[in-house]
Amino acid sequence: MNFYYLMKKASDKSKKGLEKEIELHFINKNLDCLWFDIFYFFKHIISTYFILE
């Protein structure tokens, strides 16, 4: 499961629940994929922002 998928899955959850999932995800994630996941995380936010705008 990558971070982009996690964000899509959790997008309808509460902020607190989402923060907990992100925290657990980072604990379990190896650092080799971290920057790649952050890139997809911001790409998801930017694309969502432009869709809603």
PDB file of N, CA, C and O in Angstrom:
ATOM      1  N   MET A   1       0.846  -1.185   0.000  1.00  0.00           N
ATOM      2  CA  MET A   1       0.000   0.000   0.000  1.00  0.00           C
ATOM      3  C   MET A   1       0.888   1.244   0.000  1.00  0.00           C
ATOM      4  O   MET A   1       1.716   1.413   0.894  1.00  0.00           O
ATOM      5  N   ASN A   2       0.722   2.100  -0.980  1.00  0.00           N
ATOM      6  CA  ASN A   2       1.517   3.326  -0.985  1.00  0.00           C
ATOM      7  C   ASN A   2       0.745   4.499  -0.385  1.00  0.00           C
ATOM      8  O   ASN A   2      -0.451   4.397  -0.111  1.00  0.00           O
ATOM      9  N   PHE A   3       1.440   5.600  -0.189  1.00  0.00           N
ATOM     10  CA  PHE A   3       0.879   6.746   0.516  1.00  0.00           C
ATOM     11  C   PHE A   3      -0.267   7.380  -0.265  1.00  0.00           C
ATOM     12  O   PHE A   3      -1.247   7.836   0.323  1.00  0.00           O
ATOM     13  N   TYR A   4      -0.142   7.409  -1.589  1.00  0.00           N
ATOM     14  CA  TYR A   4      -1.201   7.971  -2.426  1.00  0.00           C
ATOM     15  C   TYR A   4      -2.508   7.206  -2.237  1.00  0.00           C
ATOM     16  O   TYR A   4      -3.576   7.803  -2.097  1.00  0.00           O
ATOM     17  N   TYR A   5      -2.410   5.880  -2.236  1.00  0.00           N
ATOM     18  CA  TYR A   5      -3.582   5.047  -2.019  1.00  0.00           C
ATOM     19  C   TYR A   5      -4.157   5.282  -0.633  1.00  0.00           C
ATOM     20  O   TYR A   5      -5.375   5.351  -0.466  1.00  0.00           O
ATOM     21  N   LEU A   6      -3.290   5.404   0.359  1.00  0.00           N
ATOM     22  CA  LEU A   6      -3.732   5.666   1.727  1.00  0.00           C
ATOM     23  C   LEU A   6      -4.510   6.973   1.814  1.00  0.00           C
ATOM     24  O   LEU A   6      -5.546   7.043   2.476  1.00  0.00           O
ATOM     25  N   MET A   7      -4.007   8.012   1.141  1.00  0.00           N
ATOM     26  CA  MET A   7      -4.688   9.300   1.181  1.00  0.00           C
ATOM     27  C   MET A   7      -6.057   9.229   0.504  1.00  0.00           C
ATOM     28  O   MET A   7      -7.033   9.786   1.007  1.00  0.00           O
ATOM     29  N   LYS A   8      -6.124   8.548  -0.627  1.00  0.00           N
ATOM     30  CA  LYS A   8      -7.418   8.397  -1.309  1.00  0.00           C
ATOM     31  C   LYS A   8      -8.398   7.636  -0.431  1.00  0.00           C
ATOM     32  O   LYS A   8      -9.567   8.009  -0.331  1.00  0.00           O
ATOM     33  N   LYS A   9      -7.927   6.582   0.198  1.00  0.00           N
ATOM     34  CA  LYS A   9      -8.760   5.745   1.043  1.00  0.00           C
ATOM     35  C   LYS A   9      -9.272   6.519   2.253  1.00  0.00           C
ATOM     36  O   LYS A   9     -10.404   6.326   2.696  1.00  0.00           O
ATOM     37  N   ALA A  10      -8.417   7.402   2.781  1.00  0.00           N
ATOM     38  CA  ALA A  10      -8.743   8.096   4.025  1.00  0.00           C
ATOM     39  C   ALA A  10      -9.359   9.477   3.801  1.00  0.00           C
ATOM     40  O   ALA A  10      -9.625  10.195   4.765  1.00  0.00           O
ATOM     41  N   SER A  11      -9.587   9.855   2.553  1.00  0.00           N
ATOM     42  CA  SER A  11     -10.005  11.222   2.260  1.00  0.00           C
ATOM     43  C   SER A  11     -11.359  11.579   2.881  1.00  0.00           C
ATOM     44  O   SER A  11     -11.634  12.753   3.128  1.00  0.00           O
ATOM     45  N   ASP A  12     -12.204  10.575   3.135  1.00  0.00           N
ATOM     46  CA  ASP A  12     -13.520  10.849   3.713  1.00  0.00           C
ATOM     47  C   ASP A  12     -13.539  10.676   5.234  1.00  0.00           C
ATOM     48  O   ASP A  12     -14.594  10.796   5.856  1.00  0.00           O
ATOM     49  N   LYS A  13     -12.382  10.395   5.835  1.00  0.00           N
ATOM     50  CA  LYS A  13     -12.319  10.207   7.284  1.00  0.00           C
ATOM     51  C   LYS A  13     -12.104  11.543   7.984  1.00  0.00           C
ATOM     52  O   LYS A  13     -11.803  12.556   7.353  1.00  0.00           O
ATOM     53  N   SER A  14     -12.266  11.517   9.300  1.00  0.00           N
ATOM     54  CA  SER A  14     -12.030  12.734  10.064  1.00  0.00           C
ATOM     55  C   SER A  14     -10.546  13.072  10.070  1.00  0.00           C
ATOM     56  O   SER A  14      -9.700  12.216   9.812  1.00  0.00           O
ATOM     57  N   LYS A  15     -10.238  14.350  10.370  1.00  0.00           N
ATOM     58  CA  LYS A  15      -8.850  14.799  10.367  1.00  0.00           C
ATOM     59  C   LYS A  15      -8.016  14.008  11.372  1.00  0.00           C
ATOM     60  O   LYS A  15      -6.883  13.624  11.080  1.00  0.00           O
ATOM     61  N   LYS A  16      -8.572  13.769  12.543  1.00  0.00           N
ATOM     62  CA  LYS A  16      -7.837  13.042  13.573  1.00  0.00           C
ATOM     63  C   LYS A  16      -7.552  11.610  13.127  1.00  0.00           C
ATOM     64  O   LYS A  16      -6.442  11.109  13.303  1.00  0.00           O
ATOM     65  N   GLY A  17      -8.552  10.961  12.553  1.00  0.00           N
ATOM     66  CA  GLY A  17      -8.362   9.607  12.062  1.00  0.00           C
ATOM     67  C   GLY A  17      -7.330   9.556  10.944  1.00  0.00           C
ATOM     68  O   GLY A  17      -6.521   8.631  10.870  1.00  0.00           O
ATOM     69  N   LEU A  18      -7.370  10.562  10.077  1.00  0.00           N
ATOM     70  CA  LEU A  18      -6.415  10.644   8.972  1.00  0.00           C
ATOM     71  C   LEU A  18      -4.993  10.829   9.492  1.00  0.00           C
ATOM     72  O   LEU A  18      -4.062  10.178   9.019  1.00  0.00           O
ATOM     73  N   GLU A  19      -4.830  11.724  10.472  1.00  0.00           N
ATOM     74  CA  GLU A  19      -3.512  11.939  11.068  1.00  0.00           C
ATOM     75  C   GLU A  19      -2.971  10.658  11.685  1.00  0.00           C
ATOM     76  O   GLU A  19      -1.781  10.363  11.568  1.00  0.00           O
ATOM     77  N   LYS A  20      -3.839   9.895  12.341  1.00  0.00           N
ATOM     78  CA  LYS A  20      -3.399   8.642  12.953  1.00  0.00           C
ATOM     79  C   LYS A  20      -2.952   7.647  11.886  1.00  0.00           C
ATOM     80  O   LYS A  20      -1.941   6.966  12.058  1.00  0.00           O
ATOM     81  N   GLU A  21      -3.691   7.557  10.794  1.00  0.00           N
ATOM     82  CA  GLU A  21      -3.296   6.651   9.705  1.00  0.00           C
ATOM     83  C   GLU A  21      -1.967   7.068   9.094  1.00  0.00           C
ATOM     84  O   GLU A  21      -1.123   6.220   8.803  1.00  0.00           O
ATOM     85  N   ILE A  22      -1.775   8.375   8.897  1.00  0.00           N
ATOM     86  CA  ILE A  22      -0.507   8.862   8.340  1.00  0.00           C
ATOM     87  C   ILE A  22       0.640   8.521   9.285  1.00  0.00           C
ATOM     88  O   ILE A  22       1.697   8.062   8.853  1.00  0.00           O
ATOM     89  N   GLU A  23       0.420   8.754  10.593  1.00  0.00           N
ATOM     90  CA  GLU A  23       1.446   8.456  11.592  1.00  0.00           C
ATOM     91  C   GLU A  23       1.824   6.981  11.556  1.00  0.00           C
ATOM     92  O   GLU A  23       3.009   6.648  11.534  1.00  0.00           O
ATOM     93  N   LEU A  24       0.840   6.100  11.551  1.00  0.00           N
ATOM     94  CA  LEU A  24       1.101   4.665  11.486  1.00  0.00           C
ATOM     95  C   LEU A  24       1.806   4.294  10.189  1.00  0.00           C
ATOM     96  O   LEU A  24       2.696   3.443  10.178  1.00  0.00           O
ATOM     97  N   HIS A  25       1.408   4.932   9.106  1.00  0.00           N
ATOM     98  CA  HIS A  25       2.014   4.655   7.803  1.00  0.00           C
ATOM     99  C   HIS A  25       3.500   5.010   7.810  1.00  0.00           C
ATOM    100  O   HIS A  25       4.325   4.247   7.308  1.00  0.00           O
ATOM    101  N   PHE A  26       3.842   6.179   8.383  1.00  0.00           N
ATOM    102  CA  PHE A  26       5.244   6.587   8.414  1.00  0.00           C
ATOM    103  C   PHE A  26       6.067   5.700   9.332  1.00  0.00           C
ATOM    104  O   PHE A  26       7.238   5.442   9.054  1.00  0.00           O
ATOM    105  N   ILE A  27       5.467   5.223  10.435  1.00  0.00           N
ATOM    106  CA  ILE A  27       6.184   4.307  11.328  1.00  0.00           C
ATOM    107  C   ILE A  27       6.544   3.019  10.589  1.00  0.00           C
ATOM    108  O   ILE A  27       7.639   2.483  10.758  1.00  0.00           O
ATOM    109  N   ASN A  28       5.618   2.531   9.774  1.00  0.00           N
ATOM    110  CA  ASN A  28       5.810   1.248   9.088  1.00  0.00           C
ATOM    111  C   ASN A  28       6.542   1.360   7.753  1.00  0.00           C
ATOM    112  O   ASN A  28       6.871   0.345   7.139  1.00  0.00           O
ATOM    113  N   LYS A  29       6.795   2.578   7.305  1.00  0.00           N
ATOM    114  CA  LYS A  29       7.335   2.795   5.960  1.00  0.00           C
ATOM    115  C   LYS A  29       8.863   2.811   5.991  1.00  0.00           C
ATOM    116  O   LYS A  29       9.459   3.338   6.930  1.00  0.00           O
ATOM    117  N   ASN A  30       9.484   2.247   4.991  1.00  0.00           N
ATOM    118  CA  ASN A  30      10.941   2.418   4.918  1.00  0.00           C
ATOM    119  C   ASN A  30      11.259   3.728   4.202  1.00  0.00           C
ATOM    120  O   ASN A  30      10.492   4.187   3.355  1.00  0.00           O
ATOM    121  N   LEU A  31      12.399   4.321   4.551  1.00  0.00           N
ATOM    122  CA  LEU A  31      12.700   5.680   4.107  1.00  0.00           C
ATOM    123  C   LEU A  31      13.024   5.781   2.624  1.00  0.00           C
ATOM    124  O   LEU A  31      12.986   6.874   2.058  1.00  0.00           O
ATOM    125  N   ASP A  32      13.342   4.657   1.986  1.00  0.00           N
ATOM    126  CA  ASP A  32      13.642   4.686   0.551  1.00  0.00           C
ATOM    127  C   ASP A  32      12.456   5.195  -0.260  1.00  0.00           C
ATOM    128  O   ASP A  32      12.650   5.861  -1.277  1.00  0.00           O
ATOM    129  N   CYS A  33      11.253   4.900   0.163  1.00  0.00           N
ATOM    130  CA  CYS A  33      10.048   5.271  -0.586  1.00  0.00           C
ATOM    131  C   CYS A  33       9.404   6.555  -0.068  1.00  0.00           C
ATOM    132  O   CYS A  33       8.401   7.015  -0.614  1.00  0.00           O
ATOM    133  N   LEU A  34       9.981   7.130   0.983  1.00  0.00           N
ATOM    134  CA  LEU A  34       9.318   8.237   1.675  1.00  0.00           C
ATOM    135  C   LEU A  34       9.132   9.458   0.780  1.00  0.00           C
ATOM    136  O   LEU A  34       8.034  10.011   0.705  1.00  0.00           O
ATOM    137  N   TRP A  35      10.207   9.886   0.095  1.00  0.00           N
ATOM    138  CA  TRP A  35      10.104  11.081  -0.741  1.00  0.00           C
ATOM    139  C   TRP A  35       9.185  10.842  -1.934  1.00  0.00           C
ATOM    140  O   TRP A  35       8.475  11.749  -2.369  1.00  0.00           O
ATOM    141  N   PHE A  36       9.201   9.627  -2.459  1.00  0.00           N
ATOM    142  CA  PHE A  36       8.300   9.278  -3.553  1.00  0.00           C
ATOM    143  C   PHE A  36       6.843   9.397  -3.104  1.00  0.00           C
ATOM    144  O   PHE A  36       5.998   9.908  -3.839  1.00  0.00           O
ATOM    145  N   ASP A  37       6.560   8.923  -1.895  1.00  0.00           N
ATOM    146  CA  ASP A  37       5.204   9.013  -1.349  1.00  0.00           C
ATOM    147  C   ASP A  37       4.804  10.455  -1.068  1.00  0.00           C
ATOM    148  O   ASP A  37       3.659  10.842  -1.303  1.00  0.00           O
ATOM    149  N   ILE A  38       5.750  11.251  -0.564  1.00  0.00           N
ATOM    150  CA  ILE A  38       5.453  12.665  -0.308  1.00  0.00           C
ATOM    151  C   ILE A  38       5.106  13.386  -1.614  1.00  0.00           C
ATOM    152  O   ILE A  38       4.191  14.208  -1.655  1.00  0.00           O
ATOM    153  N   PHE A  39       5.846  13.067  -2.675  1.00  0.00           N
ATOM    154  CA  PHE A  39       5.548  13.639  -3.988  1.00  0.00           C
ATOM    155  C   PHE A  39       4.107  13.315  -4.406  1.00  0.00           C
ATOM    156  O   PHE A  39       3.378  14.199  -4.855  1.00  0.00           O
ATOM    157  N   TYR A  40       3.700  12.057  -4.259  1.00  0.00           N
ATOM    158  CA  TYR A  40       2.332  11.680  -4.632  1.00  0.00           C
ATOM    159  C   TYR A  40       1.296  12.311  -3.709  1.00  0.00           C
ATOM    160  O   TYR A  40       0.197  12.657  -4.142  1.00  0.00           O
ATOM    161  N   PHE A  41       1.655  12.461  -2.425  1.00  0.00           N
ATOM    162  CA  PHE A  41       0.766  13.116  -1.474  1.00  0.00           C
ATOM    163  C   PHE A  41       0.469  14.551  -1.908  1.00  0.00           C
ATOM    164  O   PHE A  41      -0.691  14.963  -1.935  1.00  0.00           O
ATOM    165  N   PHE A  42       1.515  15.314  -2.249  1.00  0.00           N
ATOM    166  CA  PHE A  42       1.308  16.701  -2.689  1.00  0.00           C
ATOM    167  C   PHE A  42       0.635  16.765  -4.053  1.00  0.00           C
ATOM    168  O   PHE A  42      -0.175  17.656  -4.308  1.00  0.00           O
ATOM    169  N   LYS A  43       0.970  15.824  -4.929  1.00  0.00           N
ATOM    170  CA  LYS A  43       0.310  15.776  -6.233  1.00  0.00           C
ATOM    171  C   LYS A  43      -1.195  15.557  -6.056  1.00  0.00           C
ATOM    172  O   LYS A  43      -2.004  16.159  -6.761  1.00  0.00           O
ATOM    173  N   HIS A  44      -1.558  14.693  -5.110  1.00  0.00           N
ATOM    174  CA  HIS A  44      -2.967  14.434  -4.824  1.00  0.00           C
ATOM    175  C   HIS A  44      -3.656  15.685  -4.276  1.00  0.00           C
ATOM    176  O   HIS A  44      -4.768  16.015  -4.690  1.00  0.00           O
ATOM    177  N   ILE A  45      -2.999  16.376  -3.351  1.00  0.00           N
ATOM    178  CA  ILE A  45      -3.573  17.596  -2.776  1.00  0.00           C
ATOM    179  C   ILE A  45      -3.765  18.661  -3.859  1.00  0.00           C
ATOM    180  O   ILE A  45      -4.818  19.295  -3.937  1.00  0.00           O
ATOM    181  N   ILE A  46      -2.735  18.849  -4.694  1.00  0.00           N
ATOM    182  CA  ILE A  46      -2.813  19.874  -5.741  1.00  0.00           C
ATOM    183  C   ILE A  46      -3.923  19.544  -6.741  1.00  0.00           C
ATOM    184  O   ILE A  46      -4.693  20.423  -7.129  1.00  0.00           O
ATOM    185  N   SER A  47      -4.004  18.282  -7.157  1.00  0.00           N
ATOM    186  CA  SER A  47      -5.031  17.906  -8.121  1.00  0.00           C
ATOM    187  C   SER A  47      -6.430  18.043  -7.513  1.00  0.00           C
ATOM    188  O   SER A  47      -7.364  18.472  -8.190  1.00  0.00           O
ATOM    189  N   THR A  48      -6.571  17.677  -6.230  1.00  0.00           N
ATOM    190  CA  THR A  48      -7.858  17.838  -5.545  1.00  0.00           C
ATOM    191  C   THR A  48      -8.226  19.308  -5.440  1.00  0.00           C
ATOM    192  O   THR A  48      -9.381  19.679  -5.644  1.00  0.00           O
ATOM    193  N   TYR A  49      -7.239  20.151  -5.121  1.00  0.00           N
ATOM    194  CA  TYR A  49      -7.477  21.590  -5.003  1.00  0.00           C
ATOM    195  C   TYR A  49      -7.996  22.167  -6.317  1.00  0.00           C
ATOM    196  O   TYR A  49      -8.955  22.938  -6.322  1.00  0.00           O
ATOM    197  N   PHE A  50      -7.364  21.795  -7.430  1.00  0.00           N
ATOM    198  CA  PHE A  50      -7.783  22.340  -8.722  1.00  0.00           C
ATOM    199  C   PHE A  50      -9.136  21.790  -9.158  1.00  0.00           C
ATOM    200  O   PHE A  50      -9.891  22.479  -9.844  1.00  0.00           O
ATOM    201  N   ILE A  51      -9.451  20.560  -8.770  1.00  0.00           N
ATOM    202  CA  ILE A  51     -10.764  20.004  -9.087  1.00  0.00           C
ATOM    203  C   ILE A  51     -11.852  20.755  -8.321  1.00  0.00           C
ATOM    204  O   ILE A  51     -12.910  21.060  -8.873  1.00  0.00           O
ATOM    205  N   LEU A  52     -11.587  21.050  -7.043  1.00  0.00           N
ATOM    206  CA  LEU A  52     -12.582  21.740  -6.219  1.00  0.00           C
ATOM    207  C   LEU A  52     -12.675  23.230  -6.538  1.00  0.00           C
ATOM    208  O   LEU A  52     -13.719  23.850  -6.335  1.00  0.00           O
ATOM    209  N   GLU A  53     -11.593  23.793  -7.033  1.00  0.00           N
ATOM    210  CA  GLU A  53     -11.542  25.252  -7.278  1.00  0.00           C
ATOM    211  C   GLU A  53     -12.461  25.677  -8.423  1.00  0.00           C
ATOM    212  O   GLU A  53     -12.532  26.861  -8.750  1.00  0.00           O
TER     213      GLU A  53
END
